[in-house]
Amino acid sequence: MRLAITLGIVTVPGAALAHATDQAFVLLLPTAFYTNAGVAAVVLTVLALFFVPDRWTQAFFASRPLRMRSGVGLSTVTSLLSFLVLAALVTLGLAGPRDPLSNLLPLVFWTVGWAALVGLTGLFGNFWHWLNPWTGLYRLIAPNWRQYPVPERVGLWPAAVTLLAFTAYLLADVAPDDPARLAIAISVYWGVTMMGLLMCGPSWLSRVELGQSIASSYAKLTAWADGGIGGPGWQLLRPQPFGAGVFALVLLAAGSFDGLNETFWWLGLIGVNPLEFPGRSAVIGETMLGLAGSVALLFAVFALTVWLGQKISGSHAHFGHSFEQLALSLLPIALVYHNAHYLPSFLVGIQYTVAALSDPMNTGADLLGIEPFRVTTGFFNRLDTVRVIWLSQAGLVVLGHIWSVLLAHRIGLDLFGKGQRAAWGTLPLSVFMIGYTFLGLWLLAAPRGA
């Protein structure tokens, strides 16, 4: 077994560690037992909800008032500092080392920002409120001219489009981790967002800007918020912006295809030999079509589960309202899969980030005094550490699906009625979540050829 794992590791190109979208190893463990156990745990949760008293579910997601300070002044300072750090990173991207593993811009953006902070938002709250590089400057400028707020009725639909564009860049661009290329993309996005903020005010950040939309969505899964504290996900029971459910679906679809598009199965489907991958430029069209197809398929299947649930329960609730509300219950799945998917690449990428911090221009400097420091991937060559990593990922996926099943049932109590009506009304969605548990665990274990 150790030999098999070692052979699996050495067949992975070194460039796979250069970007957070690639997993760090090909898993060759006997995962069927763990997958079946995880799926069984979700199935048992679904069955238990037919017998659990409603008051237990309601108590789990109950909340009580909590007063918290807004911290507007402090967030202005942190936003200005964030802008300065971003400017320095963009400068490094344009003038620093060309190697993505030595340049701080792609390492900080993909490893610290995308892989780590996005995932931690669902556990500790909205970091982006403090770290976005626009609000500090905006408050200093405080324009007096007439602004044109983004209409409230458009909700998060613009942010969903922005998310699709970002995912397309992440998965289909020929070199998303190239320092200069990434620096230009970030500069353009920063400029467009700043212009939108000046013209439309804060509504641009809440309805169009991607970082704010992702952070505010995942932050609603935390136990605490401005105004209260309760069971994780209780905030989703309050009125949400129009399109919040659609945004949650796009998050899940994009994250799922992120895990699918480099598997042997997908590459075989599009006619690519996974052992002779021709490069990202050769599959741009297939990647874009796959992303669009994943979103369309998820929307269609989810809509079917909502429709069936309404028919089974006899609910007369408006379909669009039920669709939006129940879609919010998928946020825990999207969050845990993000964390599980990027865990291996984070373990390697954070080491490269520390090394680049100590030597930002790749000149042999040792600013942090960490020499001799060597990036290691040895934990991918040992059966015991590979097992720990995969079981951590699998555990996250299973817990996330159980969390989503419970949250969907709590939402179902409001949509379909009390007692077993809610369990029957959410049963088609629960079956969908059971299937998605298997898919998520399979994606984590599937070998990758890109």
C-alpha positions as CSV (number, residue, x, y, z in Angstrom):
1,M,0.0,0.0,0.0
2,R,2.8,2.4,0.8
3,L,4.4,1.7,-2.5
4,A,1.1,2.3,-4.3
5,I,0.6,5.7,-2.6
6,T,4.2,6.7,-3.3
7,L,3.7,5.8,-7.0
8,G,0.5,7.9,-7.0
9,I,2.3,10.9,-5.6
10,V,5.2,10.9,-8.0
11,T,2.9,10.8,-11.0
12,V,1.4,14.2,-10.0
13,P,3.2,17.0,-11.8
14,G,5.0,19.5,-9.5
15,A,3.1,22.3,-11.1
16,A,0.0,21.0,-9.5
17,L,1.1,22.6,-6.2
18,A,1.4,26.0,-7.8
19,H,-2.3,26.8,-7.7
20,A,-5.0,26.4,-5.1
21,T,-7.4,24.7,-7.6
22,D,-5.4,21.5,-7.7
23,Q,-5.4,18.9,-5.1
24,A,-2.0,17.8,-3.8
25,F,-2.1,14.1,-4.1
26,V,-3.8,11.2,-5.9
27,L,-5.6,9.2,-3.2
28,L,-5.1,5.4,-3.3
29,L,-6.8,4.4,-0.1
30,P,-9.6,1.9,0.3
31,T,-12.3,4.5,0.9
32,A,-15.5,2.5,0.2
33,F,-16.1,1.7,3.8
34,Y,-15.8,5.3,4.9
35,T,-17.9,6.5,2.1
36,N,-20.7,4.0,2.9
37,A,-20.5,5.0,6.6
38,G,-20.8,8.7,5.8
39,V,-23.8,8.2,3.5
40,A,-25.4,6.0,6.1
41,A,-25.0,8.7,8.7
42,V,-26.9,11.2,6.5
43,V,-29.6,8.6,5.7
44,L,-30.1,8.0,9.5
45,T,-30.4,11.7,10.1
46,V,-33.1,12.0,7.4
47,L,-35.0,9.1,8.9
48,A,-34.7,10.4,12.4
49,L,-36.4,13.7,11.4
50,F,-39.7,11.8,10.9
51,F,-39.8,11.1,14.6
52,V,-37.9,14.0,16.2
53,P,-40.3,16.5,17.9
54,D,-40.5,19.9,16.1
55,R,-39.6,21.7,19.3
56,W,-36.1,20.0,19.2
57,T,-35.4,21.3,15.7
58,Q,-36.7,24.7,16.5
59,A,-34.7,24.9,19.7
60,F,-31.5,23.9,17.9
61,F,-31.8,26.9,15.5
62,A,-33.3,29.3,18.2
63,S,-31.5,32.6,18.9
64,R,-31.4,35.2,21.6
65,P,-30.5,38.9,21.4
66,L,-26.9,39.9,21.5
67,R,-25.5,43.4,21.4
68,M,-22.4,43.9,19.4
69,R,-20.4,47.1,18.5
70,S,-20.3,48.0,14.8
71,G,-16.6,49.0,14.8
72,V,-17.0,51.3,11.8
73,G,-13.9,53.4,12.7
74,L,-11.8,50.3,13.1
75,S,-13.0,48.8,9.9
76,T,-12.0,51.9,8.1
77,V,-8.5,51.6,9.4
78,T,-8.2,47.9,8.5
79,S,-9.7,48.5,5.1
80,L,-7.0,51.2,4.4
81,L,-4.3,48.8,5.6
82,S,-5.7,46.1,3.4
83,F,-5.6,48.4,0.4
84,L,-1.9,49.2,1.1
85,V,-1.1,45.5,1.4
86,L,-3.0,44.7,-1.8
87,A,-1.1,47.5,-3.6
88,A,2.2,46.0,-2.4
89,L,1.2,42.5,-3.5
90,V,0.1,43.8,-7.0
91,T,3.5,45.5,-7.3
92,L,5.2,42.2,-6.4
93,G,3.0,40.5,-9.0
94,L,4.2,42.8,-11.7
95,A,7.8,43.3,-10.7
96,G,8.6,40.3,-8.4
97,P,9.6,36.7,-9.2
98,R,7.8,35.1,-12.1
99,D,7.5,31.7,-10.4
100,P,4.0,31.5,-8.7
101,L,5.5,29.4,-5.9
102,S,7.9,32.3,-5.1
103,N,5.7,35.3,-5.6
104,L,3.6,36.4,-2.7
105,L,0.6,37.7,-4.8
106,P,-0.7,34.3,-6.1
107,L,0.3,32.6,-2.8
108,V,-1.6,35.1,-0.6
109,F,-4.5,35.4,-3.0
110,W,-5.1,31.7,-3.6
111,T,-3.8,30.1,-0.4
112,V,-4.5,32.6,2.3
113,G,-7.4,34.5,0.7
114,W,-9.4,31.9,-1.3
115,A,-8.5,28.6,0.3
116,A,-8.3,29.7,3.9
117,L,-10.2,32.9,4.7
118,V,-13.3,32.0,2.6
119,G,-13.6,28.7,4.5
120,L,-13.0,30.3,7.9
121,T,-15.8,32.8,7.3
122,G,-18.4,30.2,7.8
123,L,-16.9,29.4,11.2
124,F,-15.8,32.8,12.6
125,G,-17.8,35.4,10.7
126,N,-17.4,38.0,8.0
127,F,-13.6,38.8,7.7
128,W,-14.3,40.7,4.4
129,H,-16.1,43.4,6.3
130,W,-12.8,44.3,7.9
131,L,-10.4,43.4,5.0
132,N,-12.0,44.6,1.8
133,P,-9.7,47.3,0.2
134,W,-12.5,49.7,-0.8
135,T,-14.6,51.0,2.1
136,G,-11.7,52.8,3.8
137,L,-10.9,54.9,0.8
138,Y,-14.6,55.4,0.1
139,R,-15.3,56.7,3.6
140,L,-12.3,59.1,3.2
141,I,-13.6,60.4,-0.1
142,A,-17.2,60.4,0.9
143,P,-18.5,61.7,-2.5
144,N,-21.2,64.4,-2.4
145,W,-22.4,63.8,-6.0
146,R,-25.6,62.0,-6.7
147,Q,-25.4,58.3,-6.5
148,Y,-27.5,55.6,-8.2
149,P,-27.9,52.6,-5.8
150,V,-28.2,49.2,-7.3
151,P,-32.0,48.4,-7.1
152,E,-32.9,46.2,-4.2
153,R,-35.1,44.1,-6.4
154,V,-32.1,42.7,-8.3
155,G,-30.8,41.1,-5.1
156,L,-27.7,38.9,-5.4
157,W,-28.2,38.0,-9.1
158,P,-25.3,40.4,-10.2
159,A,-23.1,38.7,-7.6
160,A,-24.0,35.3,-8.9
161,V,-22.9,36.4,-12.4
162,T,-19.7,37.7,-10.9
163,L,-19.2,34.4,-9.2
164,L,-19.5,32.5,-12.5
165,A,-17.0,34.9,-14.1
166,F,-14.5,34.3,-11.3
167,T,-15.0,30.6,-11.4
168,A,-14.4,30.7,-15.2
169,Y,-11.1,32.5,-14.6
170,L,-10.2,30.1,-11.8
171,L,-10.8,27.0,-13.9
172,A,-10.5,28.0,-17.6
173,D,-7.8,30.7,-17.7
174,V,-4.6,29.4,-19.1
175,A,-2.5,30.6,-16.1
176,P,-4.6,32.0,-13.3
177,D,-1.7,31.9,-10.9
178,D,0.8,33.7,-13.2
179,P,1.8,36.7,-11.0
180,A,1.6,39.4,-13.7
181,R,-1.6,38.0,-15.1
182,L,-3.2,37.8,-11.7
183,A,-2.0,41.3,-10.8
184,I,-3.7,42.8,-13.9
185,A,-6.9,40.9,-13.2
186,I,-7.0,42.1,-9.6
187,S,-6.2,45.7,-10.6
188,V,-9.0,45.7,-13.1
189,Y,-11.5,44.2,-10.6
190,W,-10.4,46.7,-7.9
191,G,-10.9,49.6,-10.3
192,V,-14.3,48.5,-11.5
193,T,-15.5,47.9,-8.0
194,M,-14.2,51.2,-6.7
195,M,-16.0,53.0,-9.6
196,G,-19.2,51.1,-8.8
197,L,-18.9,52.0,-5.1
198,L,-18.5,55.7,-6.0
199,M,-21.4,55.7,-8.4
200,C,-23.8,53.4,-6.5
201,G,-22.7,53.5,-2.9
202,P,-22.5,50.6,-0.5
203,S,-25.3,48.8,-2.5
204,W,-22.6,47.9,-5.1
205,L,-20.6,45.9,-2.5
206,S,-23.7,44.1,-1.1
207,R,-25.2,43.1,-4.4
208,V,-22.3,42.9,-7.0
209,E,-19.0,42.6,-5.3
210,L,-18.0,38.9,-5.0
211,G,-16.0,38.9,-1.8
212,Q,-18.7,40.6,0.2
213,S,-21.4,38.3,-1.3
214,I,-19.5,35.1,-0.5
215,A,-18.4,36.3,3.0
216,S,-21.9,37.5,4.0
217,S,-23.5,34.3,2.7
218,Y,-21.1,32.0,4.6
219,A,-21.1,34.2,7.7
220,K,-24.8,33.5,8.1
221,L,-23.8,30.0,9.1
222,T,-22.0,31.2,12.2
223,A,-23.6,31.1,15.6
224,W,-23.3,34.8,16.3
225,A,-24.1,38.0,14.4
226,D,-24.9,41.6,15.0
227,G,-28.2,41.3,16.9
228,G,-28.2,37.8,18.2
229,I,-26.6,34.4,18.9
230,G,-28.0,31.0,18.3
231,G,-27.7,27.6,16.6
232,P,-25.4,27.6,13.5
233,G,-27.5,28.8,10.5
234,W,-30.2,30.5,12.5
235,Q,-29.6,33.7,10.6
236,L,-30.9,32.1,7.4
237,L,-34.3,31.9,9.0
238,R,-34.5,35.7,8.9
239,P,-35.5,37.5,5.6
240,Q,-32.7,37.3,3.1
241,P,-31.9,39.4,0.0
242,F,-33.6,38.4,-3.2
243,G,-31.5,35.9,-5.0
244,A,-29.6,34.7,-1.9
245,G,-30.8,31.1,-2.6
246,V,-29.7,31.4,-6.3
247,F,-26.3,32.6,-5.1
248,A,-26.0,29.6,-2.8
249,L,-26.8,27.2,-5.6
250,V,-24.2,28.8,-7.8
251,L,-21.6,28.5,-5.0
252,L,-22.3,24.8,-4.7
253,A,-22.3,24.2,-8.4
254,A,-19.1,26.1,-9.0
255,G,-17.4,24.3,-6.1
256,S,-18.5,20.9,-7.2
257,F,-17.3,21.4,-10.8
258,D,-14.0,22.7,-9.4
259,G,-13.6,19.3,-7.9
260,L,-14.9,17.4,-10.9
261,N,-13.1,19.1,-13.8
262,E,-9.6,17.5,-13.1
263,T,-10.8,14.0,-12.4
264,F,-10.0,11.0,-14.6
265,W,-13.7,10.6,-15.2
266,W,-14.2,14.1,-16.5
267,L,-11.1,14.1,-18.6
268,G,-12.2,10.8,-20.1
269,L,-15.6,12.2,-20.8
270,I,-14.1,15.1,-22.9
271,G,-11.7,12.8,-24.7
272,V,-8.5,13.7,-22.9
273,N,-5.9,11.2,-21.8
274,P,-5.5,12.0,-18.1
275,L,-1.9,10.8,-18.2
276,E,-1.0,13.0,-21.1
277,F,-2.9,16.2,-20.2
278,P,-2.3,18.7,-23.1
279,G,-2.6,21.8,-20.9
280,R,-5.5,24.1,-19.8
281,S,-5.5,26.0,-23.1
282,A,-6.6,22.8,-24.9
283,V,-9.7,22.4,-22.8
284,I,-11.0,25.9,-22.3
285,G,-14.2,25.4,-24.3
286,E,-14.9,22.1,-22.5
287,T,-14.3,23.6,-19.1
288,M,-16.6,26.5,-19.8
289,L,-19.3,24.2,-21.1
290,G,-18.8,21.9,-18.1
291,L,-19.2,24.8,-15.7
292,A,-22.4,26.1,-17.4
293,G,-23.8,22.5,-17.5
294,S,-23.0,21.9,-13.8
295,V,-24.9,25.1,-12.9
296,A,-27.9,24.3,-15.1
297,L,-28.1,20.6,-14.0
298,L,-27.9,21.6,-10.3
299,F,-30.7,24.2,-10.8
300,A,-32.9,21.7,-12.6
301,V,-32.4,18.8,-10.1
302,F,-32.9,21.1,-7.1
303,A,-36.1,22.7,-8.7
304,L,-37.4,19.1,-9.1
305,T,-36.8,18.3,-5.5
306,V,-38.7,21.5,-4.4
307,W,-41.6,20.7,-6.7
308,L,-41.9,17.1,-5.6
309,G,-41.7,18.2,-1.9
310,Q,-44.6,20.6,-2.4
311,K,-46.7,17.9,-4.1
312,I,-45.9,15.3,-1.4
313,S,-46.7,17.7,1.5
314,G,-49.7,19.4,-0.2
315,S,-48.1,22.7,0.3
316,H,-49.6,25.8,-1.3
317,A,-46.5,28.0,-0.8
318,H,-45.3,29.9,-3.8
319,F,-42.8,27.8,-5.7
320,G,-40.3,30.6,-6.1
321,H,-40.4,31.4,-2.3
322,S,-39.9,27.7,-1.5
323,F,-37.0,27.4,-4.0
324,E,-35.2,30.4,-2.6
325,Q,-35.6,29.4,1.1
326,L,-34.7,25.8,0.7
327,A,-31.7,26.7,-1.5
328,L,-30.2,28.4,1.5
329,S,-29.9,25.0,3.3
330,L,-27.2,24.1,0.7
331,L,-24.8,26.6,2.1
332,P,-23.3,24.3,4.7
333,I,-22.5,21.7,1.9
334,A,-20.9,24.4,-0.2
335,L,-18.8,25.6,2.7
336,V,-17.5,22.2,4.0
337,Y,-16.7,21.0,0.5
338,H,-14.7,24.2,-0.1
339,N,-12.7,23.5,3.1
340,A,-12.3,19.8,2.3
341,H,-11.3,20.3,-1.3
342,Y,-8.6,22.9,-0.6
343,L,-7.2,21.3,2.5
344,P,-4.3,19.4,0.8
345,S,-3.2,22.3,-1.4
346,F,-3.4,24.7,1.6
347,L,-1.0,22.4,3.6
348,V,1.6,22.9,0.9
349,G,0.7,26.4,-0.3
350,I,1.0,27.9,3.2
351,Q,4.6,26.6,3.4
352,Y,5.5,28.3,0.1
353,T,3.8,31.5,1.5
354,V,6.0,31.5,4.6
355,A,9.1,31.0,2.4
356,A,8.0,33.9,0.1
357,L,7.4,36.2,3.1
358,S,11.0,35.5,4.2
359,D,12.3,36.1,0.7
360,P,9.7,38.2,-1.2
361,M,12.0,39.0,-4.2
362,N,13.5,35.5,-4.4
363,T,17.1,36.8,-3.9
364,G,18.1,34.5,-1.1
365,A,17.1,36.8,1.7
366,D,16.0,35.4,5.1
367,L,13.8,38.2,6.6
368,L,12.0,35.9,9.0
369,G,15.2,34.1,10.1
370,I,13.7,30.7,9.2
371,E,16.6,29.2,7.3
372,P,17.2,26.4,6.7
373,F,13.5,26.1,5.6
374,R,12.4,23.6,3.1
375,V,8.8,23.0,1.8
376,T,7.8,19.4,2.4
377,T,5.1,17.2,0.9
378,G,6.3,14.2,2.8
379,F,3.0,13.8,4.6
380,F,1.5,12.8,1.2
381,N,3.9,9.8,1.0
382,R,2.9,8.2,4.3
383,L,-0.2,6.1,4.8
384,D,-1.0,7.3,8.3
385,T,-0.9,11.0,7.4
386,V,-2.8,10.5,4.1
387,R,-5.5,8.7,6.1
388,V,-5.7,11.5,8.6
389,I,-6.1,14.1,5.8
390,W,-8.7,12.2,3.9
391,L,-10.7,11.3,7.0
392,S,-10.7,15.0,8.0
393,Q,-12.0,15.9,4.6
394,A,-14.6,13.2,4.6
395,G,-15.7,14.1,8.1
396,L,-16.2,17.7,7.1
397,V,-18.3,16.6,4.1
398,V,-20.5,14.3,6.1
399,L,-21.0,16.8,8.9
400,G,-21.9,19.5,6.3
401,H,-24.6,17.3,4.8
402,I,-26.1,16.5,8.2
403,W,-26.1,20.2,9.0
404,S,-27.9,20.9,5.7
405,V,-30.5,18.2,6.3
406,L,-31.3,19.7,9.7
407,L,-31.4,23.2,8.3
408,A,-33.7,22.2,5.4
409,H,-36.0,20.5,7.9
410,R,-36.2,23.6,10.0
411,I,-37.0,25.7,6.9
412,G,-39.5,23.1,6.0
413,L,-41.4,23.6,9.2
414,D,-42.2,27.1,8.0
415,L,-42.9,26.1,4.4
416,F,-44.8,22.8,4.7
417,G,-46.2,22.7,8.2
418,K,-45.5,21.0,11.4
419,G,-44.9,17.4,12.3
420,Q,-44.2,14.9,9.5
421,R,-45.4,17.2,6.8
422,A,-42.1,19.0,7.0
423,A,-40.2,15.7,6.9
424,W,-42.2,14.6,3.8
425,G,-41.9,18.0,2.2
426,T,-38.1,18.0,2.4
427,L,-37.7,14.2,1.7
428,P,-36.9,14.7,-2.1
429,L,-34.3,17.3,-1.1
430,S,-33.0,15.0,1.6
431,V,-32.6,12.2,-1.0
432,F,-30.7,14.7,-3.2
433,M,-28.4,15.5,-0.2
434,I,-27.8,11.8,0.4
435,G,-26.7,11.5,-3.3
436,Y,-24.5,14.6,-2.9
437,T,-22.8,13.1,0.1
438,F,-21.7,10.2,-2.1
439,L,-20.6,12.6,-4.8
440,G,-18.6,14.8,-2.5
441,L,-16.8,11.8,-0.9
442,W,-16.1,10.4,-4.4
443,L,-14.7,13.7,-5.6
444,L,-12.3,13.8,-2.7
445,A,-11.0,10.3,-3.4
446,A,-11.0,10.5,-7.3
447,P,-7.6,10.5,-9.0
448,R,-6.7,13.7,-10.9
449,G,-5.0,14.0,-14.2
450,A,-4.6,17.7,-14.7
